[in-house]
Amino acid sequence: MNLTNQTAVVTGAAQGIGLATAASLLHAGMNVVLADVNEPALQRARQSLGTDRILTLACDVTRSASIADLVRATEELFSPIAVWINNAGLARHRWIPDYTEEEIDLMLDVNLKGTILGSQAALRSMIPRKSGHIINIISTASLRGIPSESVYCAAKWGVRGFTQALAEEAAPHRIRVTALLPGGVDTAFWDGASDRTAPKQLFLKPSHIADGVLSCLQMDDFCVPRELILRSLEDSDFSVSP
């Protein structure tokens, strides 16, 4: 795909993987819409990027009306959406008996429901033009169960299954769908993860995931990178086969 002057939407874009991805897409010549529920962080992100080819919008990915507003504002300011990256996600690190119902709902809503709603919006925008690329940032937590991340794993396994079905439905419309599964990444995801043993210095950086996104987008439109797993050489989970 020629990315110059094309428009991309990135959810969860105020920091971490989302912000690094937005910066990478801007460098590739795209117009980029950064969507996040954290408005102060969004403003800091905008200041750090410093360009007129971005739009920052507060968006709650768990609400279809909020996503519809995002699409409308994007297409009014920029060109039709060519790339949609479902990156918004969060985790609460607990042992299974200790999760509150509110924490369970939050993780399922943001990680799973948010990806479904975002993908619906992307398809509705892309199908009439028979073109587009949806990338779902998932996790290697969708490959195996991880202690203290049980509900996060449940959500991400759901996202991975949904993405496989999404790819099949989108292909007849010439829309590509990619699942990108990062291992440990040095982001705020790990804040509060008291049981984490590997130091963050051994993890991937957000820029590594952004590089993976860009590589998938730049492939010839005839080629579909269906699933990409990215892990650090120092990833302690390499003893477990995916």
Secondary structure, DSSP 8 states (H G I E B T S, - for coil): ---TT-EEEEES-SSHHHHHHHHHHHHTT-EEEEEES-HHHHHHHHHHH--TTEEEEE--TT-HHHHHHHHHHHHHHSSSEEEEEE---------GGG--HHHHHHHIIIIIIHHHHHHHHHHHHHGGGT-EEEEEE--GGGTS--TT-HHHHHHHHHHHHHHHHHHHHHGGGTEEEEEEEE--BSSGGGTT-TT--S-GGGSB-HHHHHHHHHHHHHS-TT----EEEE--TT-GGGGS--
